[in-house]
Structures are given as structure tokens and as C-alpha cells.
Amino acid sequence: QILDKKLDLKRWQIGEIASKIGQLYYHYYLRTSDVTYLMESYSFYRAISSRAYYNKAAKEEKPDIMIKKLRYYARFIVVCLLLQKTDTLSDLVKELTHCVDEYVEHYEIKEDGEWQIADNLLQISKDDGTTLVAENRLKPQTIPITGGSFGTKLKLTDVIIVGNCSKQVKFSELTIDMYRMLQVVEYVSSKVDTTTSEIVPKNDTEFEEKETETAEDSKSTKPKNPHKYLIYRPTFFQLYAFLSSTFKELPANSVALIYISADGSPKVNLSEHDGYYDTGGVSTSNKNLSVNSTSKKRSSQVRNINCLHPEDLIPFSRKPMFIIIESDNGLAFSNFPQLFGQPLVCLMSPSTVPTTILEKSHLRGNFFTMFLHCPLMAFCHICEISEIQHVLWEKCQTLLNEAWQVIATNIANCPTLGFPFRQLIQDEFLRLLIYRYIFCYCTLSLHKLFKNTNYYPMCFPKMPTKLTEAANLKSIILQLAKIANVGHFIYQET
């Protein structure tokens, strides 16, 4: 009322202030991975909705206010997705769809593609007809580890997530791949209640007392999430600045994860004796550079200035590094010079994808990242399962947990596995990613759509086939296919 009456602000102006505060909390969450900030962001966005600050946006002559309203909805939806507020989320999607229609009709906008929302990839249905959201964050100490000590114990402390897939749907500066990877490097939080849309109020004295009682214990036992940078379509120099800052501040005995989902940038040979930078890389940005007519004629002889080459990352290999490349030119990163002796692992998506899978990637995301995010969802995706009963999902999840134990046992019995893997696998997040990579490779090697080895993911250093094509792991995948009734997609081992 003070802002409304005394300062004579319009309702939408108050909503804009609240929306900016909510966005500020959201960015704090991205940086710190502290879900408390995400809950604060949710509180502000929910207040905007309950007080109807943007209700009269469509009555304005110019579309500016309506665009602010659409952006508010987009940000609120992303927060609800991350908090898994399914009941609120369904209402918001309906409201946003209505607002988009209103926006297009009232202001005679020809294109509304920017506000499209990707379809649900997989529905998990309960017997009562309700739909569940799969939990994709990591529960601490649930991924089995191999025995033995392999040098200094390393911990993942910093993550850089980059998105630049030109044809992939984005929502509020997040592509589908970025959204998924964001959750992979977070622990499940006990502060988030996904069964209700309400956040526990801060002035709840009983809640505060319980927090105080357990504060000391939680400080020593609760694992910390790594810091994250989410960067959408940065120029090469912007990305390099983030990399430099991250590695400069990287603590001792720590690892940085670099995830890049981007279009490939093909190689350009400027001479017969290039040696370096001749395999191409990934394009971090599609921004057009101002070029004159002469340079256009020479475009086939000029390298993409926003291409990140494998050689660009060599200076940062002075410290432990884990790289994931989701690109059609991931092969360019398959051979890193080991100049500084620090552990370095790179996981790369397949260079080619079956047409039936590729056609869906712009709306549903890349399937390799899907495997790293939620292996069971990815398995359903490549086997064309769009809906699954909750009881069946739980049975499949139990088999998947058995797969992690099998992989851990196989690694313990595989002396040829490279030292970088053995050292980085000590971190729980990186261990999960390596296990999911092995499961992905083994699944694709059995799938009838993926007949060519070009359809398989790659890694550096090379992973022994004793792990990626292990008979005991294949047995579990065959059981999984049988339970899900998709055996016709899988080659039966004899």
C-alpha cells in the first residue's frame, strides 16, 4: 500500500520491482547452489501472482509491459521446475499459454516461438491419475565407490555450464540441456517440499528452533553443492574470462567441471602444416561478426572467432579438470596433450545420431545429456516410451541401482582403467557422471537403432571395453528392457 498510494506507483511497476528481487535471489541460487535463495525467489514470484500485479498489462498501448509479464511467468516456471512444484507449475503453464495468445492477438505479433514450451518428455503416472516428476538431484552417499586409494582426494567445487545449440528450445536463458545439467551437480535438499506449493515461513518459531538444534550437526555432515556459472551463448572472450576467473580461484585439491552444449565448428585448414587448431571445436556463440565483402569471399579460409578449440583449454589443464562436450563435433576433443600431469577427463557425445532421435532433439534436448541427467528417462526416450506407471518406474530404478553396484565392482577389477578416472571418481558427482557414461555406452551398444559405432559416446582417456561392454552390465540392461516391455529394441545376447 505504501508503494501504491504514497509513491503513486502503478501495479505493474510494483510487480516489476518484486520480479527483479525474485530474479536476484534466483541468480544467487545459481551462483551458490543454495536452495534457500531459490525458495526466496519463489516467495516473491508467488506474491506477484497472488496480488495480481500484472493483471492489466494487456491494456497498455505498447507491448513492453506485456513482455515483462511474460518474462515474469518464464522465470517463475523455471523456479517451480527446479523446486518441483508440480501443482503450481501446471497452473502457470496454462496462464502463460493464455498470456502468449493474448499478447499475439492484442499486439498483432506474428511470431511467438520465443515463448514456446517444450513438451513433457516422460510422464510418470500413479494409480490415482496424478503425474510425478522424476527426482534427478543426487542423494548423498548413494553412489557406490570402488575400494583403494588413488592419490590426493579431489572434490568438485566449480561448474561452468555453457549452452549454444541454435535449434534447441530455450526458456528464460536456459536451454533444455543447461537445465538438465544444472540439476546433475546438485544434492537433493531437505528444505524443498514438493508435495505443496507453500514454502515454510521464516517466522515459524518451531521451524527455527529445529534449525538451531541441528545447525551444528548439519554443518559438519551436510555436503556442499559446487558453485555454478550458467552462460548462454557467450563470445569466446566472455567464456575465457569465466574460465580464467574460475581456475584462478580454484581451491587446492579441487576439480572444475566444464559442460558445453553447442553446435560444432568444423575444421579450417589454413596451411598444410597447421598441427594445432586443425580439428575445429564447438561454437560458443552464433553472433554475426561485421565482415566486409572481401572477408566474405575468404570465409572458407577464416576460422570462427567464437570457436572453442581443445587447444584453448590446455592452459587450464594445470589444475584438475573434467570436461563434457555435447556437440556434433565432440570428436575434436578426443585427444588432449598431457602437459602438466594433472588429472583430466573428457566425455563427448556421439558424432552422429539416428535420424529418429535427432528430429526430436530441438524440443527434447540431446539424448547424451539426457543419459547423464536421468538414465532411466533417456532409456525410455530411445525406446519410445512416453508414459510409464509409477510402480514400473520404481522397479526399473531398482535395477538401475544394481547397475551402479555392478559398474563399481567392474572398475575395481579393471587394472587398465586410466589414472585420471581413478582419481576423479573419488568425487561423488564425477563418479555418478562416469557411471552414467558407462551405462549409456553399454545401452547404445545393445540398441538396434544404434548400429554404427559413430552413434556411441567417446571419452578421453579411452575407457576399456571391459567396462563399457561388460557382460554383467549387459545382463541388467536386458532385464530392464524385459520389465519395460521394450525387448524388441534391444539385441538379445546369446
C-alpha positions in Angstrom: 0.0 0.0 0.0 2.9 2.4 0.7 4.3 1.9 -2.8 0.9 2.0 -4.3 -0.6 5.1 -2.6 2.2 7.2 -1.2 4.7 6.8 -4.1 2.0 6.7 -6.7 3.4 3.6 -8.4 1.3 1.6 -10.9 0.5 -2.0 -10.0 2.8 -3.4 -12.8 5.7 -1.2 -11.5 5.4 -2.8 -8.1 5.3 -6.2 -9.8 8.4 -5.3 -11.8 10.3 -4.5 -8.6 9.2 -7.7 -6.9 10.1 -9.6 -10.1 13.7 -8.2 -10.1 14.2 -9.1 -6.5 13.0 -12.6 -7.2 15.4 -12.8 -10.2 18.2 -11.5 -7.9 17.6 -14.4 -5.5 17.5 -16.8 -8.4 20.9 -15.7 -9.6 22.3 -16.1 -6.0 21.0 -19.6 -6.1 22.7 -20.3 -9.5 26.0 -19.0 -8.1 25.9 -20.6 -4.7 23.6 -23.7 -5.3 21.9 -22.8 -2.0 18.3 -23.8 -2.4 17.3 -21.3 0.3 17.7 -18.5 -2.3 15.5 -20.4 -4.7 12.8 -20.6 -2.1 13.1 -16.8 -1.5 12.7 -16.3 -5.3 9.6 -18.5 -5.3 8.1 -16.4 -2.5 8.4 -13.2 -4.4 7.1 -14.6 -7.6 4.2 -16.2 -5.8 3.3 -12.9 -4.2 3.2 -11.2 -7.6 0.7 -13.9 -8.8 -1.5 -13.7 -5.7 -1.6 -9.9 -5.7 -2.3 -9.7 -9.5 0.3 -7.0 -10.2 0.3 -7.7 -13.9 -3.4 -8.2 -14.4 -3.9 -5.1 -16.5 -0.7 -5.4 -18.6 -2.6 -6.2 -21.8 -4.5 -2.9 -21.6 -1.3 -0.9 -22.2 -0.8 0.6 -25.6 2.7 -0.6 -26.1 3.7 -4.3 -25.6 6.5 -3.6 -23.2 4.6 -4.3 -20.1 3.1 -7.5 -21.6 6.6 -8.7 -22.4 7.6 -8.0 -18.7 4.7 -10.2 -17.7 5.7 -13.0 -20.0 9.3 -12.8 -18.7 7.9 -13.0 -15.1 6.0 -16.1 -16.0 9.0 -17.7 -17.7 11.2 -17.1 -14.6 8.5 -18.3 -12.2 8.1 -21.5 -14.2 11.9 -22.2 -14.2 11.9 -21.7 -10.4 8.9 -24.1 -10.0 10.7 -26.6 -12.2 13.8 -26.5 -10.1 11.7 -26.8 -6.9 9.5 -29.4 -8.4 6.3 -27.5 -7.5 4.2 -29.6 -9.9 0.8 -28.3 -8.8 1.8 -24.6 -9.2 3.6 -25.4 -12.4 0.6 -26.8 -14.3 -1.4 -23.7 -13.5 1.5 -21.4 -14.5 1.9 -23.1 -17.9 -1.8 -22.7 -18.6 -1.6 -19.0 -17.6 1.5 -18.4 -19.7 -0.2 -20.1 -22.7 -3.2 -17.8 -22.3 -0.9 -14.7 -22.0 1.0 -15.6 -25.1 -2.3 -15.9 -27.1 -3.4 -12.6 -25.6 0.0 -11.0 -26.5 -0.1 -12.2 -30.1 -3.7 -11.2 -30.6 -3.7 -7.8 -28.9 -0.4 -6.5 -30.3 -0.6 -8.4 -33.6 2.7 -10.2 -33.1 3.4 -12.6 -35.9 5.8 -14.9 -34.1 5.5 -16.4 -30.6 8.2 -19.0 -31.0 10.3 -17.5 -28.2 7.7 -18.4 -25.7 7.2 -22.0 -26.7 7.4 -24.6 -24.0 8.9 -28.0 -24.8 6.5 -30.9 -24.3 6.9 -33.2 -21.4 9.3 -36.0 -22.4 8.1 -38.6 -20.0 5.0 -38.9 -17.7 5.3 -41.0 -14.5 1.7 -41.8 -13.6 0.3 -43.1 -10.3 -2.7 -45.3 -9.9 -4.8 -42.3 -8.8 -4.1 -40.5 -12.1 -1.7 -37.9 -10.8 1.7 -37.3 -12.5 5.0 -37.3 -10.7 8.3 -35.5 -11.6 11.4 -37.7 -11.5 13.9 -36.6 -8.9 17.2 -36.0 -10.7 19.4 -34.5 -8.0 21.9 -36.6 -6.1 21.2 -38.1 -2.7 24.5 -38.0 -0.7 26.4 -41.3 -0.3 24.2 -43.3 -2.6 26.6 -44.0 -5.5 28.9 -47.0 -4.7 32.6 -46.3 -4.8 35.4 -48.6 -5.7 37.9 -49.5 -3.0 41.5 -48.4 -2.8 43.3 -45.0 -2.6 44.4 -43.2 -5.7 46.4 -40.2 -4.8 45.0 -37.0 -3.3 41.2 -37.0 -2.8 39.7 -34.4 -5.1 36.4 -32.6 -4.8 34.2 -30.9 -7.4 33.9 -27.2 -6.3 33.2 -25.2 -9.5 31.0 -25.9 -12.6 30.7 -23.9 -15.8 27.7 -24.7 -17.9 27.6 -23.3 -21.5 24.6 -23.5 -23.9 24.6 -22.7 -27.6 22.5 -25.2 -29.6 21.0 -22.9 -32.2 17.9 -25.2 -32.9 17.2 -26.2 -29.3 14.3 -24.6 -27.4 15.4 -22.2 -24.7 13.3 -20.9 -21.8 14.4 -17.9 -19.8 18.1 -18.0 -20.9 18.2 -21.8 -20.2 18.3 -24.4 -22.9 17.0 -27.9 -22.1 20.5 -29.3 -21.9 21.6 -26.5 -19.5 18.5 -27.0 -17.3 19.3 -30.7 -17.0 23.0 -30.4 -16.3 22.2 -27.7 -13.7 20.4 -30.4 -11.6 23.0 -33.1 -12.1 25.6 -31.2 -10.0 23.2 -30.6 -7.0 22.4 -32.7 -4.0 18.8 -33.3 -3.0 17.7 -30.6 -0.5 15.6 -31.5 2.6 14.4 -27.9 2.6 12.2 -28.3 -0.6 8.7 -29.7 0.0 7.5 -30.8 -3.4 4.1 -32.0 -2.1 2.8 -28.5 -1.7 3.1 -25.1 -3.2 3.7 -23.4 0.1 7.2 -22.6 1.5 7.8 -23.0 5.2 7.7 -19.4 6.5 10.8 -18.0 8.1 8.9 -16.7 11.2 7.8 -20.2 12.1 9.3 -20.4 15.6 9.1 -24.2 15.8 10.9 -24.4 12.5 13.6 -22.0 13.7 14.1 -24.0 16.9 14.6 -27.2 15.0 17.0 -25.4 12.6 19.0 -24.1 15.6 19.2 -27.5 17.3 20.6 -29.3 14.2 22.7 -26.4 12.8 26.0 -27.6 14.3 25.4 -31.2 13.2 24.4 -30.2 9.6 27.5 -28.0 9.2 29.8 -31.0 9.6 27.7 -33.6 7.7 25.8 -31.8 5.0 27.7 -31.9 1.7 28.1 -28.6 -0.2 27.0 -28.1 -3.8 29.6 -26.8 -6.2 29.4 -23.2 -7.4 28.0 -22.8 -10.8 28.1 -20.4 -13.8 25.4 -20.7 -16.3 26.4 -18.9 -19.6 24.1 -18.7 -22.6 25.8 -18.1 -25.9 28.9 -16.3 -24.7 31.5 -15.0 -27.1 34.9 -16.8 -26.9 36.4 -13.9 -24.9 33.5 -13.9 -22.4 33.8 -17.6 -21.8 37.6 -17.3 -21.5 37.1 -14.7 -18.8 34.9 -17.0 -16.8 37.4 -19.9 -17.2 40.3 -17.7 -16.1 38.4 -16.5 -13.1 37.2 -20.0 -12.1 40.6 -21.6 -12.4 42.4 -18.7 -10.7 40.2 -19.1 -7.6 40.0 -22.9 -7.7 41.0 -24.2 -4.2 43.7 -26.8 -3.7 42.6 -30.4 -4.2 39.6 -29.3 -6.2 38.2 -30.0 -9.7 36.4 -27.8 -12.1 33.7 -29.2 -14.4 33.2 -27.6 -17.9 30.0 -28.6 -19.6 29.4 -27.3 -23.2 26.3 -28.0 -25.2 26.9 -26.3 -28.6 26.9 -26.6 -32.3 30.1 -27.9 -33.8 32.5 -25.7 -35.6 34.2 -27.6 -38.4 38.0 -27.5 -39.0 39.5 -25.0 -41.3 43.0 -25.8 -42.6 44.9 -22.6 -43.2 48.1 -24.4 -44.3 49.4 -27.9 -44.8 51.5 -27.8 -41.6 49.0 -26.5 -39.1 49.3 -29.1 -36.4 47.3 -27.2 -33.8 43.7 -25.9 -34.0 43.1 -28.0 -37.1 40.4 -30.2 -35.7 37.8 -27.5 -35.2 35.8 -27.3 -32.0 32.5 -26.0 -30.7 30.9 -22.7 -31.4 30.1 -20.8 -28.1 28.1 -18.1 -29.9 26.3 -17.5 -33.2 26.7 -13.8 -33.1 27.4 -12.3 -36.5 30.6 -10.5 -36.9 30.9 -7.4 -39.0 32.8 -8.5 -42.1 33.4 -6.7 -45.4 32.8 -8.2 -48.8 36.4 -9.3 -49.1 36.3 -11.3 -46.0 33.1 -12.9 -47.0 34.9 -14.3 -50.1 37.6 -15.7 -47.8 35.1 -17.1 -45.2 36.2 -20.6 -46.0 39.7 -19.7 -45.1 38.9 -17.9 -41.8 38.4 -19.7 -38.5 35.3 -19.0 -36.4 36.4 -16.4 -33.8 33.9 -17.8 -31.3 35.0 -21.4 -31.7 36.4 -23.0 -28.6 39.2 -25.3 -29.7 40.6 -28.1 -27.5 43.9 -26.3 -27.5 42.2 -23.3 -25.8 41.7 -25.4 -22.7 45.4 -26.5 -22.4 46.4 -23.6 -20.1 43.7 -24.6 -17.6 44.9 -28.3 -17.5 47.4 -27.0 -14.9 44.7 -27.9 -12.5 42.3 -30.9 -12.3 39.6 -30.6 -14.9 36.5 -32.7 -16.0 35.0 -31.8 -19.4 31.7 -32.7 -21.0 31.1 -31.9 -24.7 27.6 -32.2 -26.1 28.2 -31.4 -29.8 28.3 -33.0 -33.3 32.0 -32.1 -33.3 32.8 -33.6 -29.9 35.4 -35.8 -31.6 37.7 -32.7 -31.8 38.2 -33.0 -28.0 39.2 -36.7 -28.1 43.0 -36.2 -27.7 44.4 -33.8 -25.1 48.1 -33.3 -24.7 49.0 -34.2 -21.1 51.5 -31.3 -20.5 51.1 -30.8 -16.7 50.3 -34.2 -15.3 47.1 -33.2 -13.7 44.0 -35.5 -13.9 41.8 -34.6 -16.9 38.8 -36.5 -18.3 36.6 -35.5 -21.2 33.3 -37.1 -22.1 32.0 -36.5 -25.6 28.6 -37.1 -27.2 28.3 -39.2 -30.3 29.4 -37.5 -33.5 26.2 -38.7 -35.3 22.7 -39.6 -34.1 20.0 -41.7 -35.6 17.5 -39.6 -37.6 14.5 -40.5 -35.4 16.3 -39.3 -32.3 17.8 -36.2 -34.0 14.4 -35.0 -35.1 13.2 -34.7 -31.5 16.4 -33.1 -30.1 15.4 -29.4 -30.6 12.3 -29.9 -28.4 13.5 -32.6 -26.0 17.2 -31.9 -25.7 20.2 -34.0 -26.7 20.0 -37.7 -25.6 23.6 -37.9 -24.3 23.0 -35.2 -21.8 19.7 -36.9 -21.0 21.6 -40.0 -20.1 23.9 -38.0 -17.8 20.9 -36.3 -16.2 18.4 -39.2 -15.9 19.5 -42.5 -17.4 16.1 -44.1 -17.0 14.3 -41.3 -18.7 16.9 -41.5 -21.6 16.3 -45.2 -21.8 12.6 -44.7 -22.1 13.2 -41.9 -24.7 15.3 -44.1 -27.1 12.8 -47.0 -26.6 9.8 -44.7 -27.5 8.2 -44.8 -24.0 6.2 -41.7 -23.4 4.3 -42.7 -20.3 5.2 -45.2 -17.5 3.4 -46.3 -14.4 5.0 -45.3 -11.1 5.2 -48.9 -9.9 7.1 -49.9 -13.0 9.3 -46.9 -12.8 10.4 -47.9 -9.3 11.2 -51.5 -10.4 13.3 -50.1 -13.2 15.0 -47.7 -10.8 15.9 -50.6 -8.5 17.6 -52.4 -11.5 19.5 -49.2 -12.2 20.8 -49.0 -8.7 22.1 -52.6 -9.2 23.8 -51.4 -12.4 25.8 -48.8 -10.3 27.0 -51.5 -8.0 28.0 -53.7 -10.9 29.9 -50.8 -12.6 31.7 -50.1 -9.3 32.7 -53.8 -9.0 33.9 -53.9 -12.6 36.0 -50.8 -12.1 37.6 -52.3 -9.0 38.6 -55.3 -11.1 39.9 -53.3 -14.1 43.6 -52.6 -13.7 43.7 -51.0 -17.2 41.5 -48.0 -16.3 43.4 -44.8 -16.6 44.7 -43.0 -13.5 42.7 -39.8 -14.3 39.5 -41.7 -14.0 40.6 -43.4 -10.7 41.5 -40.1 -9.2 38.4 -38.1 -10.3 36.0 -40.9 -9.5 36.5 -40.2 -5.8 34.2 -37.2 -6.1 30.5 -38.3 -5.9 29.2 -36.1 -8.7 32.0 -37.1 -11.1 31.6 -40.7 -10.1 27.9 -40.5 -11.0 28.7 -39.0 -14.4 31.3 -41.6 -15.2 28.9 -44.4 -14.2 26.1 -42.9 -16.3 28.5 -42.6 -19.3 29.4 -46.3 -19.0 25.6 -47.2 -18.7 24.9 -45.0 -21.8 27.6 -46.6 -23.9 26.5 -50.2 -22.9 22.8 -49.4 -23.6 23.5 -48.0 -27.0 25.7 -50.9 -28.0 22.7 -53.2 -27.4 20.1 -50.9 -29.1 19.0 -51.8 -32.6 18.8 -48.1 -33.7 22.4 -47.5 -32.8 24.1 -49.9 -35.2 27.1 -47.7 -36.1 29.9 -47.1 -33.6 29.7 -43.4 -34.6 26.4 -43.4 -32.6 28.4 -44.2 -29.4 29.7 -41.6 -27.0 33.5 -41.1 -26.6 35.9 -40.3 -23.8 39.4 -39.2 -23.2 41.4 -41.1 -21.9 39.8 -44.1 -23.6 37.6 -46.3 -21.5 38.4 -50.1 -21.5 35.8 -52.1 -23.3 35.9 -54.4 -20.3 33.8 -51.7 -18.6 31.7 -50.3 -21.4 30.6 -53.7 -22.8 30.7 -55.8 -19.6 28.6 -58.9 -19.8 27.1 -58.4 -16.3 26.1 -54.9 -17.1 24.5 -56.0 -20.4 22.5 -58.6 -18.4 21.0 -55.8 -16.3 20.1 -53.8 -19.4 18.4 -56.8 -20.9 16.4 -57.2 -17.7 15.5 -53.6 -17.8 14.2 -53.9 -21.4 12.2 -57.0 -20.5 10.5 -55.3 -17.5 9.7 -52.2 -19.6 8.4 -54.4 -22.4 10.7 -52.9 -25.0 12.8 -56.1 -25.8 12.2 -55.6 -29.5 14.5 -52.5 -29.4 17.4 -54.5 -27.9 19.7 -57.1 -29.3 19.5 -60.3 -27.2 22.9 -61.6 -26.2 23.5 -65.2 -26.9 
